């Protein structure tokens, strides 16, 4: 085999491994469904094909946490403070 062919095969294997890792990590963080793990995924794989889905889920979770926090606020002052955040 030529060095060029070996190099092409090596690069192909590395790309396959990276895509496989991103997919495996994506499946794991979506099962775990926690803000911290979703953020970690985006830090590790910001440009993966799964990053848009992770960003959407992260936004949904953060909105839900905000709503949960809001529902625990009993006063109008607390509500106004929430709106300022």
Buried (B, 14 or more C-beta within 10 A) or exposed (E): EEEEEEEEEEEEEEEEEEBEEBBEBBEEBBEEEEEEBBBBBBEEBEEBEBBEEBBEBBEEBEEEEEEEEEEEEEEEEEEEEEEEE
